[in-house]
């Protein structure tokens, strides 16, 4: 078959290299052009084989995956790299560092560094390899580079821990942000741009394994001006506070419209589900206080809820195709009429602030 996607597999375990090779070869659209046993070997193989997509292990001898990835992306920024990482806390932290450095996405190994059951995430690996290849275009990359160079975190006193604690218990609006594939890196572009005095609570629903969300929440807490944490049952929504939905649960708002609660139902393809959280907020708080945001991700989670929010008087924002790592979720929201505002990722924070101010002005009338 001609024009197959060329994949380079990088892992120090011979067992993992074989298992990953077998997974990739189950799809006729893909081919394995080579394997590498460590980071330095990967650099050499990239120069020789010119792969379309790379799967990269993290913990390897000679040169680790993070270092290797930085060398590769410096010379070949157009080649997407998918991190294959363990589900441990250490693995999660390293994975987020890799995403911040430019990795396309990650797949979590189900049972440690050497996962004999890696086949259980085989379909996910194949899907992400194809998405990585499809998304690997210079226009998208150049937009993101330009965005990161022209948007710096707002330098305010909000970055001190002391100032974060000085908050009222007022709740003027609720911003619900939904993301999936490519989400961690995109959220790191958006959330740090929100000011500490934002007159809204921010709920973030990122499709992510349960063991990853606590680590990601801590990382976001260090980067954000608003206070930020992994959501827990009983948390009280308030202005200037952000909450990340924990993996494996649905994030809901209690009937009083202020308390958060977690639930193992309804069971959906993704737990948490953007759609479920948005509809809960809409039901409990009313559309006129809600800002819905959909950014990069495959599938259509959140698209229907965005339509409902907009029809109920809320404000809805979708990421533009020019910066979306994967345009699936925002495209569905746009096509169904659920996006009032469509902007690239580097303008999403400003649009959130404008939307919250719009809600504030209406409430003052």
C-alpha positions in Angstrom: 0.0 0.0 0.0 1.4 3.4 -1.0 1.4 6.6 1.2 1.2 4.8 4.5 2.0 6.8 7.6 5.6 6.1 8.6 6.0 5.5 12.4 9.2 5.3 14.4 8.8 3.5 17.8 11.2 4.5 20.6 11.3 2.4 23.8 14.2 0.8 25.7 12.2 -2.4 26.3 12.5 -4.9 23.5 9.1 -6.3 24.6 7.5 -2.9 24.3 9.0 -2.2 21.0 7.6 -5.5 19.6 4.2 -5.0 21.2 3.9 -1.4 19.8 5.1 -2.6 16.4 2.4 -5.3 16.4 -0.2 -2.8 17.3 0.8 -0.3 14.6 0.9 -3.0 12.0 -2.7 -4.0 12.6 -3.8 -0.9 10.7 -3.1 -1.0 6.9 -2.7 2.8 6.8 0.4 2.6 9.0 3.8 1.2 8.7 6.8 0.9 11.2 9.8 2.3 9.5 12.1 1.6 12.4 12.5 1.3 16.2 15.0 2.9 18.6 16.2 1.7 22.0 17.0 5.0 23.6 16.9 8.8 23.0 20.2 9.1 21.1 19.3 6.2 18.9 16.0 7.9 18.2 17.8 11.1 17.0 19.9 9.1 14.7 17.0 7.1 13.3 14.9 10.3 12.7 17.7 11.6 10.5 18.0 8.4 8.6 14.3 7.3 8.3 12.4 10.6 8.2 9.3 9.2 10.0 5.9 10.9 9.9 5.1 10.3 13.5 7.2 9.2 16.5 6.0 7.3 19.6 8.4 8.1 22.5 9.1 6.4 25.8 10.3 8.7 28.6 12.6 6.7 30.9 15.4 5.3 28.9 19.2 4.9 29.3 21.8 6.9 27.4 19.3 9.7 26.7 15.8 10.1 28.1 12.8 10.8 26.0 12.3 14.4 27.1 15.9 15.3 26.0 15.6 13.4 22.8 12.3 15.0 22.0 13.7 18.5 22.3 16.6 17.7 20.0 14.2 16.2 17.4 11.7 19.0 17.5 14.4 21.6 17.2 15.6 20.0 13.9 12.2 18.6 12.7 9.4 20.7 14.3 6.9 19.3 11.8 7.2 15.7 13.1 4.6 15.1 15.8 5.7 13.0 18.9 3.3 11.0 21.0 4.5 10.2 24.5 3.9 6.7 25.7 4.0 7.1 29.5 3.2 5.2 32.7 0.2 6.0 34.8 2.3 6.7 37.9 2.3 10.2 39.5 5.9 10.6 38.3 4.9 9.5 34.8 2.1 12.0 34.8 4.3 14.9 35.8 6.9 14.0 33.2 4.2 13.7 30.6 2.9 17.2 31.2 6.4 18.5 30.9 6.7 16.8 27.6 3.4 18.3 26.4 4.6 21.8 27.5 7.8 21.2 25.4 5.9 20.4 22.3 4.7 16.8 22.3 1.5 16.3 20.3 -0.2 14.1 22.9 0.3 11.1 25.1 -1.0 7.5 25.7 -0.9 6.1 29.2 0.7 2.7 29.7 -1.9 0.7 31.6 0.5 -1.2 34.0 3.8 0.5 34.4 7.0 1.1 32.3 6.8 -2.3 30.8 3.2 -3.0 30.1 2.5 -6.5 28.8 -1.1 -5.5 28.4 -0.3 -2.5 26.2 -2.7 -3.9 23.6 -5.7 -2.6 25.7 -4.7 0.9 24.6 -3.9 -0.2 21.0 -6.9 1.5 19.4 -6.0 4.7 21.2 -2.5 4.5 19.9 -3.6 4.0 16.3 -6.1 6.8 16.5 -3.6 9.3 17.9 -1.0 8.4 15.4 -3.4 9.2 12.6 -4.6 12.4 14.3 -1.0 13.4 14.8 -0.2 12.9 11.2 -3.3 14.7 10.0 -2.5 17.7 12.3 1.1 17.9 11.4 1.1 21.0 9.2 3.4 24.0 9.3 0.5 26.5 9.3 -0.8 25.1 12.6 2.7 25.0 14.1 3.6 28.5 13.1 0.3 29.9 14.5 1.1 28.3 17.9 4.7 29.5 17.9 3.5 33.0 17.1 0.8 32.8 19.8 3.3 31.7 22.5 5.7 34.4 21.6 3.1 37.2 21.7 1.1 36.2 24.7 2.8 36.3 28.1 1.1 35.7 31.5 -0.4 38.8 32.9 2.1 40.1 35.5 -0.1 41.0 38.5 0.0 40.5 42.2 -2.3 37.6 41.7 0.6 35.3 41.3 1.5 35.4 45.0 -0.1 32.7 47.1 -1.1 35.4 49.7 -3.2 37.4 47.2 -4.9 34.2 45.9 -6.4 33.7 49.4 -8.0 37.2 49.4 -11.2 36.3 47.6 -14.9 36.8 48.2 -17.5 34.1 48.1 -19.5 35.9 45.3 -20.4 33.9 42.2 -21.2 36.1 39.2 -20.8 33.6 36.4 -19.5 30.1 35.6 -17.1 29.3 32.8 -17.1 25.7 31.6 -14.2 24.7 29.4 -14.1 21.4 27.6 -11.0 19.9 25.9 -9.7 16.5 24.9 -6.8 15.5 22.7 -4.2 18.2 22.7 -5.9 19.8 25.7 -3.1 20.1 28.3 -0.9 22.2 26.1 -3.8 24.4 24.9 -5.0 24.9 28.5 -1.5 26.1 29.4 -1.9 28.8 26.8 -5.3 29.9 28.0 -5.8 29.5 31.8 -2.6 31.4 32.9 -4.0 34.5 31.0 -7.1 34.7 33.2 -6.8 37.4 36.0 -7.2 36.6 39.6 -10.1 39.0 39.9 -12.1 37.2 37.2 -15.8 37.6 38.2 -16.5 33.9 37.5 -15.7 30.4 38.6 -14.0 28.2 36.0 -14.7 24.5 35.6 -12.3 22.6 33.3 -13.3 19.2 31.9 -10.2 17.5 30.3 -10.5 13.9 29.1 -7.7 12.3 31.1 -7.0 9.2 33.2 -7.8 9.4 37.0 -4.2 9.2 38.0 -3.3 12.2 35.8 -5.8 14.8 36.9 -4.4 15.5 40.3 -0.9 16.1 38.9 -2.2 18.3 36.1 -4.3 20.3 38.6 -1.2 21.0 40.7 0.7 22.1 37.6 -2.1 24.4 36.6 -2.2 25.8 40.1 1.4 27.0 39.8 0.8 28.5 36.4 -2.5 30.3 37.0 -3.4 33.7 38.6 -6.8 32.3 39.7 -6.7 29.7 42.4 -6.9 26.3 40.9 -7.4 22.7 42.2 -8.7 19.3 41.3 -12.5 19.4 42.1 -13.7 17.6 45.2 -17.3 17.0 46.3 -18.4 19.9 48.5 -16.2 22.5 46.9 -17.9 25.9 46.8 -18.0 27.8 43.5 -16.7 31.3 43.7 -15.3 34.1 41.6 -11.6 33.7 40.8 -11.5 30.0 41.4 -10.8 27.2 39.0 -11.6 23.5 39.3 -10.4 20.5 37.2 -12.8 17.6 36.9 -11.2 14.5 38.3 -10.8 11.5 36.0 -13.3 8.7 36.3 -16.2 10.9 37.6 -18.8 13.3 36.3 -18.4 16.8 37.6 -21.8 18.2 38.6 -23.3 21.2 40.3 -25.6 20.6 43.3 -29.1 21.8 43.1 -28.3 25.0 45.1 -26.1 26.0 42.2 -23.0 26.6 44.3 -21.7 23.2 45.6 -19.8 20.8 43.4 -20.5 17.1 43.5 -19.0 14.0 41.8 -20.9 11.1 40.4 -20.1 7.8 38.7 -23.1 8.2 36.6 -24.2 8.7 33.9 -21.7 6.4 32.3 -20.4 8.0 29.1 -17.5 7.3 26.7 -15.4 9.9 28.5 -15.5 10.2 32.3 -15.7 13.2 32.9 -17.9 14.3 30.1 -18.0 17.9 28.9 -21.6 17.5 27.9 -22.7 16.3 31.3 -20.9 19.1 33.2 -22.2 21.8 30.9 -25.8 20.6 31.1 -25.6 20.3 34.9 -24.3 23.9 35.2 -27.0 25.1 32.7 -29.8 23.4 34.7 -28.7 24.6 38.1 -27.5 28.1 37.3 -29.4 29.2 34.1 -28.0 30.1 30.8 -27.6 33.8 31.4 -24.7 33.2 33.9 -22.9 30.5 31.8 -19.9 30.8 29.4 -19.3 27.6 27.5 -15.9 27.0 25.8 -14.9 24.1 23.6 -11.3 23.6 22.4 -9.2 20.9 20.8 -10.3 17.3 20.9 -11.7 14.5 18.8 -15.3 13.5 18.8 -18.3 15.7 19.7 -18.4 15.9 23.5 -19.9 19.2 24.6 -21.3 20.1 21.2 -25.0 19.6 22.1 -24.6 21.3 25.4 -23.0 24.4 23.7 -26.2 24.6 21.6 -28.3 24.6 24.7 -26.2 27.2 26.5 -26.4 29.5 23.5 -30.2 29.1 23.2 -30.6 29.7 26.9 -28.9 33.1 26.7 -25.4 32.0 27.6 -22.2 32.9 25.7 -20.3 30.2 23.8 -16.7 30.2 22.5 -15.1 27.6 20.2 -11.4 27.3 19.2 -10.7 28.1 15.5 -9.3 25.4 13.2 -6.1 27.4 12.7 -4.8 26.5 16.1 -6.8 23.4 17.1 -4.6 20.4 17.5 -7.6 18.3 16.7 -10.6 20.2 15.3 -13.2 17.6 16.1 -15.0 18.9 19.2 -14.9 22.6 18.2 -16.0 21.8 14.7 -19.0 19.9 15.9 -20.0 22.8 18.2 -19.7 25.2 15.3 -21.5 23.1 12.8 -24.4 22.6 15.2 -24.8 26.3 15.8 -23.4 26.2 19.4 -20.5 28.6 18.9 -21.3 32.3 19.1 -17.6 33.2 19.0 -14.8 31.4 17.1 -11.2 32.4 17.8 -7.7 30.9 17.8 -6.5 29.5 21.1 -4.4 32.6 21.9 -7.5 34.8 21.9 -9.7 32.5 24.0 -8.7 34.0 27.3 -9.5 37.5 26.2 -12.9 36.3 24.9 -13.6 34.6 28.2 -12.9 37.9 30.0 -15.1 39.8 27.6 -17.9 37.3 28.1 -17.7 37.5 31.9 -17.8 41.3 31.7 -20.8 41.1 29.4 -22.6 39.0 32.0 -21.6 41.5 34.8 -22.9 44.4 32.8 -26.2 42.8 32.2 -26.6 41.9 35.9 -26.0 45.6 36.8 -28.9 46.8 34.7 
